[in-house]
Amino acid sequence: MTNDELADADVMVLLTAAVSGKSLCAMSRASQLTGGRIRIVLVADHISEQQLALAVNHGLASFLVRPFTSFNQILAAAVDAH
């Protein structure tokens, strides 16, 4: 997404196998561009306590465990976050 598109977003869905520095940077960028307004739905296999704390600071609204999550659950989490 461009910075302008991201700045207009209310919810971001981030799907990744592993939460990494790159994932957390994407969340931080989204938070900064929206003035902390964006809510993030993160779908990943695992997240450490430290990563979770950082993600919450960047606007994490929902964490879903990827292998056990359906598209409908992701959609519902995004709607709930909005």
PDB file as gemmi writes it, atoms N, CA and C in Angstrom:
CRYST1    1.000    1.000    1.000  90.00  90.00  90.00 P 1                      
ATOM      1  N   MET A   1       0.837  -1.182   0.000  1.00  0.00           N  
ATOM      2  CA  MET A   1       0.000   0.000   0.000  1.00  0.00           C  
ATOM      3  C   MET A   1       0.880   1.244   0.000  1.00  0.00           C  
ATOM      4  N   THR A   2       0.358   2.269  -0.630  1.00  0.00           N  
ATOM      5  CA  THR A   2       1.067   3.541  -0.565  1.00  0.00           C  
ATOM      6  C   THR A   2       0.802   4.191   0.785  1.00  0.00           C  
ATOM      7  N   ASN A   3       1.609   5.176   1.125  1.00  0.00           N  
ATOM      8  CA  ASN A   3       1.402   5.884   2.385  1.00  0.00           C  
ATOM      9  C   ASN A   3       0.033   6.550   2.436  1.00  0.00           C  
ATOM     10  N   ASP A   4      -0.422   7.119   1.314  1.00  0.00           N  
ATOM     11  CA  ASP A   4      -1.739   7.769   1.271  1.00  0.00           C  
ATOM     12  C   ASP A   4      -2.865   6.767   1.490  1.00  0.00           C  
ATOM     13  N   GLU A   5      -2.766   5.607   0.855  1.00  0.00           N  
ATOM     14  CA  GLU A   5      -3.785   4.570   1.040  1.00  0.00           C  
ATOM     15  C   GLU A   5      -3.814   4.084   2.479  1.00  0.00           C  
ATOM     16  N   LEU A   6      -2.648   3.874   3.039  1.00  0.00           N  
ATOM     17  CA  LEU A   6      -2.559   3.398   4.411  1.00  0.00           C  
ATOM     18  C   LEU A   6      -3.067   4.444   5.393  1.00  0.00           C  
ATOM     19  N   ALA A   7      -2.795   5.707   5.123  1.00  0.00           N  
ATOM     20  CA  ALA A   7      -3.244   6.788   6.010  1.00  0.00           C  
ATOM     21  C   ALA A   7      -4.767   6.862   6.078  1.00  0.00           C  
ATOM     22  N   ASP A   8      -5.444   6.408   5.031  1.00  0.00           N  
ATOM     23  CA  ASP A   8      -6.911   6.422   4.997  1.00  0.00           C  
ATOM     24  C   ASP A   8      -7.535   5.168   5.597  1.00  0.00           C  
ATOM     25  N   ALA A   9      -6.724   4.158   5.875  1.00  0.00           N  
ATOM     26  CA  ALA A   9      -7.250   2.876   6.355  1.00  0.00           C  
ATOM     27  C   ALA A   9      -7.685   2.957   7.812  1.00  0.00           C  
ATOM     28  N   ASP A  10      -8.748   2.222   8.132  1.00  0.00           N  
ATOM     29  CA  ASP A  10      -9.215   2.088   9.512  1.00  0.00           C  
ATOM     30  C   ASP A  10      -8.754   0.780  10.131  1.00  0.00           C  
ATOM     31  N   VAL A  11      -8.646  -0.261   9.287  1.00  0.00           N  
ATOM     32  CA  VAL A  11      -8.265  -1.598   9.751  1.00  0.00           C  
ATOM     33  C   VAL A  11      -7.236  -2.169   8.775  1.00  0.00           C  
ATOM     34  N   MET A  12      -6.239  -2.838   9.336  1.00  0.00           N  
ATOM     35  CA  MET A  12      -5.245  -3.529   8.524  1.00  0.00           C  
ATOM     36  C   MET A  12      -5.248  -4.998   8.943  1.00  0.00           C  
ATOM     37  N   VAL A  13      -5.307  -5.892   7.969  1.00  0.00           N  
ATOM     38  CA  VAL A  13      -5.194  -7.320   8.231  1.00  0.00           C  
ATOM     39  C   VAL A  13      -3.814  -7.747   7.759  1.00  0.00           C  
ATOM     40  N   LEU A  14      -3.039  -8.310   8.660  1.00  0.00           N  
ATOM     41  CA  LEU A  14      -1.683  -8.745   8.354  1.00  0.00           C  
ATOM     42  C   LEU A  14      -1.599 -10.248   8.550  1.00  0.00           C  
ATOM     43  N   LEU A  15      -1.355 -10.968   7.453  1.00  0.00           N  
ATOM     44  CA  LEU A  15      -1.214 -12.423   7.501  1.00  0.00           C  
ATOM     45  C   LEU A  15       0.251 -12.777   7.305  1.00  0.00           C  
ATOM     46  N   THR A  16       0.798 -13.569   8.225  1.00  0.00           N  
ATOM     47  CA  THR A  16       2.196 -13.961   8.136  1.00  0.00           C  
ATOM     48  C   THR A  16       2.395 -15.289   8.863  1.00  0.00           C  
ATOM     49  N   ALA A  17       3.339 -16.056   8.408  1.00  0.00           N  
ATOM     50  CA  ALA A  17       3.633 -17.311   9.101  1.00  0.00           C  
ATOM     51  C   ALA A  17       4.301 -17.019  10.437  1.00  0.00           C  
ATOM     52  N   ALA A  18       5.253 -16.096  10.425  1.00  0.00           N  
ATOM     53  CA  ALA A  18       5.996 -15.772  11.642  1.00  0.00           C  
ATOM     54  C   ALA A  18       6.021 -14.263  11.842  1.00  0.00           C  
ATOM     55  N   VAL A  19       5.728 -13.829  13.042  1.00  0.00           N  
ATOM     56  CA  VAL A  19       5.836 -12.407  13.369  1.00  0.00           C  
ATOM     57  C   VAL A  19       7.326 -12.079  13.436  1.00  0.00           C  
ATOM     58  N   SER A  20       7.722 -11.061  12.698  1.00  0.00           N  
ATOM     59  CA  SER A  20       9.137 -10.699  12.611  1.00  0.00           C  
ATOM     60  C   SER A  20       9.289  -9.193  12.791  1.00  0.00           C  
ATOM     61  N   GLY A  21      10.515  -8.744  12.751  1.00  0.00           N  
ATOM     62  CA  GLY A  21      10.774  -7.308  12.795  1.00  0.00           C  
ATOM     63  C   GLY A  21      10.087  -6.588  11.646  1.00  0.00           C  
ATOM     64  N   LYS A  22      10.047  -7.235  10.493  1.00  0.00           N  
ATOM     65  CA  LYS A  22       9.389  -6.643   9.326  1.00  0.00           C  
ATOM     66  C   LYS A  22       7.883  -6.484   9.576  1.00  0.00           C  
ATOM     67  N   SER A  23       7.263  -7.479  10.191  1.00  0.00           N  
ATOM     68  CA  SER A  23       5.837  -7.408  10.515  1.00  0.00           C  
ATOM     69  C   SER A  23       5.566  -6.275  11.492  1.00  0.00           C  
ATOM     70  N   LEU A  24       6.398  -6.193  12.535  1.00  0.00           N  
ATOM     71  CA  LEU A  24       6.220  -5.154  13.547  1.00  0.00           C  
ATOM     72  C   LEU A  24       6.478  -3.767  12.965  1.00  0.00           C  
ATOM     73  N   CYS A  25       7.428  -3.660  12.043  1.00  0.00           N  
ATOM     74  CA  CYS A  25       7.682  -2.380  11.370  1.00  0.00           C  
ATOM     75  C   CYS A  25       6.482  -1.957  10.531  1.00  0.00           C  
ATOM     76  N   ALA A  26       5.838  -2.912   9.865  1.00  0.00           N  
ATOM     77  CA  ALA A  26       4.648  -2.606   9.074  1.00  0.00           C  
ATOM     78  C   ALA A  26       3.531  -2.082   9.975  1.00  0.00           C  
ATOM     79  N   MET A  27       3.386  -2.696  11.149  1.00  0.00           N  
ATOM     80  CA  MET A  27       2.371  -2.236  12.098  1.00  0.00           C  
ATOM     81  C   MET A  27       2.714  -0.844  12.624  1.00  0.00           C  
ATOM     82  N   SER A  28       3.969  -0.615  12.919  1.00  0.00           N  
ATOM     83  CA  SER A  28       4.414   0.686  13.412  1.00  0.00           C  
ATOM     84  C   SER A  28       4.171   1.765  12.363  1.00  0.00           C  
ATOM     85  N   ARG A  29       4.502   1.477  11.126  1.00  0.00           N  
ATOM     86  CA  ARG A  29       4.289   2.419  10.011  1.00  0.00           C  
ATOM     87  C   ARG A  29       2.813   2.756   9.876  1.00  0.00           C  
ATOM     88  N   ALA A  30       1.961   1.738   9.942  1.00  0.00           N  
ATOM     89  CA  ALA A  30       0.515   1.966   9.826  1.00  0.00           C  
ATOM     90  C   ALA A  30       0.020   2.835  10.973  1.00  0.00           C  
ATOM     91  N   SER A  31       0.507   2.575  12.166  1.00  0.00           N  
ATOM     92  CA  SER A  31       0.103   3.358  13.332  1.00  0.00           C  
ATOM     93  C   SER A  31       0.538   4.809  13.186  1.00  0.00           C  
ATOM     94  N   GLN A  32       1.764   5.012  12.756  1.00  0.00           N  
ATOM     95  CA  GLN A  32       2.285   6.369  12.592  1.00  0.00           C  
ATOM     96  C   GLN A  32       1.522   7.138  11.526  1.00  0.00           C  
ATOM     97  N   LEU A  33       1.247   6.495  10.402  1.00  0.00           N  
ATOM     98  CA  LEU A  33       0.569   7.174   9.291  1.00  0.00           C  
ATOM     99  C   LEU A  33      -0.885   7.509   9.592  1.00  0.00           C  
ATOM    100  N   THR A  34      -1.475   6.807  10.544  1.00  0.00           N  
ATOM    101  CA  THR A  34      -2.880   7.060  10.894  1.00  0.00           C  
ATOM    102  C   THR A  34      -3.017   7.777  12.229  1.00  0.00           C  
ATOM    103  N   GLY A  35      -1.926   8.223  12.776  1.00  0.00           N  
ATOM    104  CA  GLY A  35      -1.976   8.889  14.071  1.00  0.00           C  
ATOM    105  C   GLY A  35      -2.451   7.978  15.186  1.00  0.00           C  
ATOM    106  N   GLY A  36      -2.170   6.686  15.048  1.00  0.00           N  
ATOM    107  CA  GLY A  36      -2.564   5.706  16.062  1.00  0.00           C  
ATOM    108  C   GLY A  36      -4.007   5.254  15.963  1.00  0.00           C  
ATOM    109  N   ARG A  37      -4.710   5.684  14.919  1.00  0.00           N  
ATOM    110  CA  ARG A  37      -6.130   5.364  14.759  1.00  0.00           C  
ATOM    111  C   ARG A  37      -6.375   3.947  14.236  1.00  0.00           C  
ATOM    112  N   ILE A  38      -5.443   3.416  13.456  1.00  0.00           N  
ATOM    113  CA  ILE A  38      -5.668   2.125  12.797  1.00  0.00           C  
ATOM    114  C   ILE A  38      -5.765   0.988  13.811  1.00  0.00           C  
ATOM    115  N   ARG A  39      -6.594   0.016  13.506  1.00  0.00           N  
ATOM    116  CA  ARG A  39      -6.720  -1.210  14.286  1.00  0.00           C  
ATOM    117  C   ARG A  39      -6.214  -2.347  13.410  1.00  0.00           C  
ATOM    118  N   ILE A  40      -5.440  -3.231  14.017  1.00  0.00           N  
ATOM    119  CA  ILE A  40      -4.752  -4.272  13.254  1.00  0.00           C  
ATOM    120  C   ILE A  40      -5.240  -5.651  13.677  1.00  0.00           C  
ATOM    121  N   VAL A  41      -5.539  -6.464  12.682  1.00  0.00           N  
ATOM    122  CA  VAL A  41      -5.851  -7.878  12.883  1.00  0.00           C  
ATOM    123  C   VAL A  41      -4.629  -8.644  12.389  1.00  0.00           C  
ATOM    124  N   LEU A  42      -3.983  -9.353  13.279  1.00  0.00           N  
ATOM    125  CA  LEU A  42      -2.770 -10.107  12.957  1.00  0.00           C  
ATOM    126  C   LEU A  42      -3.095 -11.589  12.951  1.00  0.00           C  
ATOM    127  N   VAL A  43      -2.740 -12.240  11.852  1.00  0.00           N  
ATOM    128  CA  VAL A  43      -2.947 -13.686  11.713  1.00  0.00           C  
ATOM    129  C   VAL A  43      -1.563 -14.307  11.512  1.00  0.00           C  
ATOM    130  N   ALA A  44      -1.133 -15.094  12.492  1.00  0.00           N  
ATOM    131  CA  ALA A  44       0.200 -15.692  12.438  1.00  0.00           C  
ATOM    132  C   ALA A  44       0.202 -17.004  13.208  1.00  0.00           C  
ATOM    133  N   ASP A  45       1.255 -17.781  13.023  1.00  0.00           N  
ATOM    134  CA  ASP A  45       1.365 -19.062  13.717  1.00  0.00           C  
ATOM    135  C   ASP A  45       1.610 -18.895  15.207  1.00  0.00           C  
ATOM    136  N   HIS A  46       2.366 -17.861  15.580  1.00  0.00           N  
ATOM    137  CA  HIS A  46       2.783 -17.680  16.975  1.00  0.00           C  
ATOM    138  C   HIS A  46       3.210 -16.236  17.171  1.00  0.00           C  
ATOM    139  N   ILE A  47       3.096 -15.758  18.390  1.00  0.00           N  
ATOM    140  CA  ILE A  47       3.611 -14.439  18.741  1.00  0.00           C  
ATOM    141  C   ILE A  47       4.167 -14.515  20.155  1.00  0.00           C  
ATOM    142  N   SER A  48       5.350 -13.948  20.349  1.00  0.00           N  
ATOM    143  CA  SER A  48       5.959 -13.957  21.684  1.00  0.00           C  
ATOM    144  C   SER A  48       5.310 -12.857  22.531  1.00  0.00           C  
ATOM    145  N   GLU A  49       5.512 -12.931  23.827  1.00  0.00           N  
ATOM    146  CA  GLU A  49       4.961 -11.917  24.726  1.00  0.00           C  
ATOM    147  C   GLU A  49       5.517 -10.534  24.394  1.00  0.00           C  
ATOM    148  N   GLN A  50       6.805 -10.468  24.087  1.00  0.00           N  
ATOM    149  CA  GLN A  50       7.432  -9.187  23.740  1.00  0.00           C  
ATOM    150  C   GLN A  50       6.843  -8.628  22.448  1.00  0.00           C  
ATOM    151  N   GLN A  51       6.689  -9.487  21.438  1.00  0.00           N  
ATOM    152  CA  GLN A  51       6.088  -9.048  20.179  1.00  0.00           C  
ATOM    153  C   GLN A  51       4.646  -8.620  20.386  1.00  0.00           C  
ATOM    154  N   LEU A  52       3.919  -9.337  21.239  1.00  0.00           N  
ATOM    155  CA  LEU A  52       2.532  -8.994  21.521  1.00  0.00           C  
ATOM    156  C   LEU A  52       2.435  -7.607  22.142  1.00  0.00           C  
ATOM    157  N   ALA A  53       3.298  -7.317  23.085  1.00  0.00           N  
ATOM    158  CA  ALA A  53       3.289  -5.996  23.717  1.00  0.00           C  
ATOM    159  C   ALA A  53       3.555  -4.893  22.700  1.00  0.00           C  
ATOM    160  N   LEU A  54       4.515  -5.108  21.812  1.00  0.00           N  
ATOM    161  CA  LEU A  54       4.801  -4.125  20.767  1.00  0.00           C  
ATOM    162  C   LEU A  54       3.622  -3.973  19.817  1.00  0.00           C  
ATOM    163  N   ALA A  55       3.033  -5.093  19.432  1.00  0.00           N  
ATOM    164  CA  ALA A  55       1.898  -5.062  18.504  1.00  0.00           C  
ATOM    165  C   ALA A  55       0.716  -4.309  19.108  1.00  0.00           C  
ATOM    166  N   VAL A  56       0.451  -4.522  20.378  1.00  0.00           N  
ATOM    167  CA  VAL A  56      -0.641  -3.810  21.053  1.00  0.00           C  
ATOM    168  C   VAL A  56      -0.375  -2.308  21.029  1.00  0.00           C  
ATOM    169  N   ASN A  57       0.866  -1.914  21.239  1.00  0.00           N  
ATOM    170  CA  ASN A  57       1.220  -0.493  21.191  1.00  0.00           C  
ATOM    171  C   ASN A  57       1.016   0.108  19.809  1.00  0.00           C  
ATOM    172  N   HIS A  58       1.043  -0.734  18.778  1.00  0.00           N  
ATOM    173  CA  HIS A  58       0.864  -0.258  17.404  1.00  0.00           C  
ATOM    174  C   HIS A  58      -0.583  -0.367  16.920  1.00  0.00           C  
ATOM    175  N   GLY A  59      -1.487  -0.826  17.774  1.00  0.00           N  
ATOM    176  CA  GLY A  59      -2.891  -0.873  17.393  1.00  0.00           C  
ATOM    177  C   GLY A  59      -3.475  -2.255  17.199  1.00  0.00           C  
ATOM    178  N   LEU A  60      -2.815  -3.287  17.691  1.00  0.00           N  
ATOM    179  CA  LEU A  60      -3.349  -4.638  17.547  1.00  0.00           C  
ATOM    180  C   LEU A  60      -4.715  -4.747  18.207  1.00  0.00           C  
ATOM    181  N   ALA A  61      -5.696  -5.159  17.431  1.00  0.00           N  
ATOM    182  CA  ALA A  61      -7.052  -5.347  17.945  1.00  0.00           C  
ATOM    183  C   ALA A  61      -7.367  -6.826  18.134  1.00  0.00           C  
ATOM    184  N   SER A  62      -6.723  -7.678  17.308  1.00  0.00           N  
ATOM    185  CA  SER A  62      -7.021  -9.102  17.369  1.00  0.00           C  
ATOM    186  C   SER A  62      -5.824  -9.903  16.861  1.00  0.00           C  
ATOM    187  N   PHE A  63      -5.526 -10.992  17.564  1.00  0.00           N  
ATOM    188  CA  PHE A  63      -4.521 -11.948  17.109  1.00  0.00           C  
ATOM    189  C   PHE A  63      -5.208 -13.279  16.889  1.00  0.00           C  
ATOM    190  N   LEU A  64      -5.045 -13.836  15.702  1.00  0.00           N  
ATOM    191  CA  LEU A  64      -5.647 -15.120  15.350  1.00  0.00           C  
ATOM    192  C   LEU A  64      -4.535 -16.098  14.980  1.00  0.00           C  
ATOM    193  N   VAL A  65      -4.657 -17.325  15.473  1.00  0.00           N  
ATOM    194  CA  VAL A  65      -3.659 -18.360  15.186  1.00  0.00           C  
ATOM    195  C   VAL A  65      -3.940 -18.921  13.787  1.00  0.00           C  
ATOM    196  N   ARG A  66      -2.999 -18.698  12.895  1.00  0.00           N  
ATOM    197  CA  ARG A  66      -3.184 -18.963  11.461  1.00  0.00           C  
ATOM    198  C   ARG A  66      -3.670 -20.374  11.122  1.00  0.00           C  
ATOM    199  N   PRO A  67      -3.061 -21.443  11.648  1.00  0.00           N  
ATOM    200  CA  PRO A  67      -3.509 -22.773  11.223  1.00  0.00           C  
ATOM    201  C   PRO A  67      -4.950 -23.108  11.626  1.00  0.00           C  
ATOM    202  N   PHE A  68      -5.478 -22.379  12.597  1.00  0.00           N  
ATOM    203  CA  PHE A  68      -6.813 -22.685  13.115  1.00  0.00           C  
ATOM    204  C   PHE A  68      -7.843 -21.610  12.786  1.00  0.00           C  
ATOM    205  N   THR A  69      -7.517 -20.744  11.838  1.00  0.00           N  
ATOM    206  CA  THR A  69      -8.369 -19.599  11.548  1.00  0.00           C  
ATOM    207  C   THR A  69      -8.914 -19.682  10.127  1.00  0.00           C  
ATOM    208  N   SER A  70     -10.218 -19.471  10.015  1.00  0.00           N  
ATOM    209  CA  SER A  70     -10.867 -19.474   8.703  1.00  0.00           C  
ATOM    210  C   SER A  70     -10.971 -18.041   8.170  1.00  0.00           C  
ATOM    211  N   PHE A  71     -11.242 -17.934   6.894  1.00  0.00           N  
ATOM    212  CA  PHE A  71     -11.451 -16.622   6.283  1.00  0.00           C  
ATOM    213  C   PHE A  71     -12.593 -15.887   6.979  1.00  0.00           C  
ATOM    214  N   ASN A  72     -13.657 -16.598   7.308  1.00  0.00           N  
ATOM    215  CA  ASN A  72     -14.795 -15.963   7.979  1.00  0.00           C  
ATOM    216  C   ASN A  72     -14.405 -15.394   9.339  1.00  0.00           C  
ATOM    217  N   GLN A  73     -13.517 -16.061  10.052  1.00  0.00           N  
ATOM    218  CA  GLN A  73     -13.059 -15.546  11.345  1.00  0.00           C  
ATOM    219  C   GLN A  73     -12.203 -14.289  11.162  1.00  0.00           C  
ATOM    220  N   ILE A  74     -11.393 -14.285  10.115  1.00  0.00           N  
ATOM    221  CA  ILE A  74     -10.583 -13.095   9.819  1.00  0.00           C  
ATOM    222  C   ILE A  74     -11.493 -11.927   9.470  1.00  0.00           C  
ATOM    223  N   LEU A  75     -12.475 -12.187   8.636  1.00  0.00           N  
ATOM    224  CA  LEU A  75     -13.429 -11.152   8.252  1.00  0.00           C  
ATOM    225  C   LEU A  75     -14.177 -10.616   9.475  1.00  0.00           C  
ATOM    226  N   ALA A  76     -14.623 -11.501  10.340  1.00  0.00           N  
ATOM    227  CA  ALA A  76     -15.351 -11.083  11.547  1.00  0.00           C  
ATOM    228  C   ALA A  76     -14.454 -10.246  12.461  1.00  0.00           C  
ATOM    229  N   ALA A  77     -13.187 -10.625  12.586  1.00  0.00           N  
ATOM    230  CA  ALA A  77     -12.262  -9.852  13.422  1.00  0.00           C  
ATOM    231  C   ALA A  77     -12.041  -8.465  12.841  1.00  0.00           C  
ATOM    232  N   ALA A  78     -11.946  -8.366  11.523  1.00  0.00           N  
ATOM    233  CA  ALA A  78     -11.760  -7.061  10.870  1.00  0.00           C  
ATOM    234  C   ALA A  78     -12.989  -6.180  11.070  1.00  0.00           C  
ATOM    235  N   VAL A  79     -14.159  -6.758  10.931  1.00  0.00           N  
ATOM    236  CA  VAL A  79     -15.397  -6.006  11.138  1.00  0.00           C  
ATOM    237  C   VAL A  79     -15.500  -5.556  12.597  1.00  0.00           C  
ATOM    238  N   ASP A  80     -15.190  -6.436  13.516  1.00  0.00           N  
ATOM    239  CA  ASP A  80     -15.237  -6.092  14.944  1.00  0.00           C  
ATOM    240  C   ASP A  80     -14.235  -4.992  15.286  1.00  0.00           C  
ATOM    241  N   ALA A  81     -13.077  -5.005  14.627  1.00  0.00           N  
ATOM    242  CA  ALA A  81     -12.040  -4.008  14.890  1.00  0.00           C  
ATOM    243  C   ALA A  81     -12.452  -2.623  14.397  1.00  0.00           C  
ATOM    244  N   HIS A  82     -13.301  -2.611  13.388  1.00  0.00           N  
ATOM    245  CA  HIS A  82     -13.731  -1.347  12.795  1.00  0.00           C  
ATOM    246  C   HIS A  82     -14.740  -0.704  13.697  1.00  0.00           C  
TER     247      HIS A  82                                                      
END                                                                             
